Amino acid sequence: MPTNVVAVVDGVAVGQVSGTHVDDEQRVELISLWVAPGARGSGVTDALVTAVTDYARRAGASVLRLSVRRFNARAIELYKRTSFGPADDPGDEPTEIAMHCPLRP
């Protein structure tokens, strides 16, 4: 069962993210992360990543994975800061890199 999270500040939606199981159910994919420009740098992004990480742990996943545009340096730094590193499998898209975060039980 996927999860969808919306961040609301002062009654206004300022971000969203989804998480969904992939193939073997041991992996959750973080997808569609978006934060409004005015809310970036305020902690909303970290809260959204944490929400999907928590969902993945509750679901029993051993790894959280995502794909990010190769030249989106700001997003790559965010993911590195939140415990993601390069995935063993680089993915199929030449314009994207795959990253993963191993989850401890």
QUIPEUR-V96203 format. One record per pair of residues at least 24 apart in sequence whose ideal C-beta (glycine too) atoms are under 7 Angstrom apart, sorted by the first residue. I is the first residue (numbers start at 1). J is the second residue. Records with the same first field share a line. If there is no record, write none. Layout:
I=J / J
This chain:
3=52 / 55
5=48 / 51 / 52
7=44 / 47 / 48
9=39
14=39 / 44
15=39 / 44 / 45 / 48
17=48 / 51 / 52
19=52 / 55 / 56
21=59
26=61 / 62
27=61 / 63 / 65
28=55 / 56 / 59 / 61 / 64
29=65 / 66
30=64 / 66
45=78
46=82
49=82
53=101
56=103
57=103
61=103
62=102 / 103
63=100 / 101 / 102 / 103
64=100 / 101 / 103
65=98 / 100
66=99
67=91 / 93 / 96 / 98
68=96 / 97 / 99
69=95 / 96
70=95 / 96 / 97
